Amino acid sequence: MGSGMWSTDVYDAADRYRRATGKSAFAYSDSGARKVHPALDPRGAARESRDSAEHPQSTAISVLFDVTGSMRNVPRTLQTKLPQLLGLLLRQGYARDPQIMFGAIGDATCDRVPLQVGQFESDNRMDDDLGRIVLEGGGGGQMTESYELAMYYMARHTVTDCWEKRGRRGYLFIIGDELAYPRVDRRQVSRLIGDDLGEDVPLRQVVDEVTRRWDTYYLLPAGSHYAGNAKVLDFWRDLLGQNAVVLDDLDAVCETIALTVGLGEQAVDLDQGLADLKRAGSTATGTVSKALARLRGGPRDQVCALPAPSAPPSTRGVTRL
């Protein structure tokens, strides 16, 4: 996956068509769908971000968001701001050959669609994947969602050339407002992903696995049910340190993602990035500045030791990292 080129003109044309016909950008969900779209079903082939002649230096970027309760509006916000996100990544040169994957997280203990995972795309098919997401709006109501299941999938069922060939981690953004469960439930993994685990996997182990290959961030936006909750923020800062980021405005999520990638790639510093936002007419500079101030002095390690050659992650059984 990851072929083609993003076109804002194509995006705008699709948006005009939807407005003229009264169709929703999330027609699959808004039509009453209550099961995962086949294109986003995590059970099956691994998701791959690969180099090509068109994109020789692919940069894998994954954005997974909680779609339960008050968080169900996050993908709608993302969809309307896709041009800004791609504009910063591409026109400002924040990342070489970005390939973006969107997915959604629910609660595997009670939701119909607790995990949805798209493909890595470089063109307007990423907009299509967003439109296939079921905005379930459920959740268990106990300040816990299945973030650990999503991290398990990212750790063991993704293959990226930025890591395999260049020893560079991809970027994983989880947007939510609750806690993860303390362990990955092997029964949920079997039912939803298809792996046969001998035992549950502790949360800390999953975090260690996913952060080995993914520069992982947790974004906690204003307007969500547990925004400002110290227990939630402390939980994620214990797991991810400074990469647990508070957003004062959900509308700033795309700009925050783009500048975080730019900082990680050392393509821009925070002051330059904020200046780019102002020139682009963004009103999110204050929110982004506050959110990313903690990252100013601590960009990620630029180059990791190349991993030993290994087979691509299996979609059956367990692939040890």
Buried (B, 14 or more C-beta within 10 A) or exposed (E): BBBBEBEBEEBEEBBEEBEEEEEEBBEBBEEEBEEBBEBBBBBEEBBBBBBBEEBEEBBBBBBBBBBBBBBBBBBBBBBEBBBBBBBBBBEBEBBBBBBBBBBBBBBBBBBEBBBBBBBBBBBBBBBBBBBBBBBBBBBBEEBBBBBBBBBBBBBBBBBBBBBBEBBBBBBBBBBBBBBBBEBBBBEBBEEBBBBEBEEBBEBEBBBEBBBBBBBBBBBBBBBBBBBEBEEBBEBBBEBBEBBBBBBBBBBBBBBBBBBBBBBBBEBBBBEEBBEBBEEBEBEBBEBBBBBBEBBEEEBBEEEBEEEEEEEEBEBEEBBEB
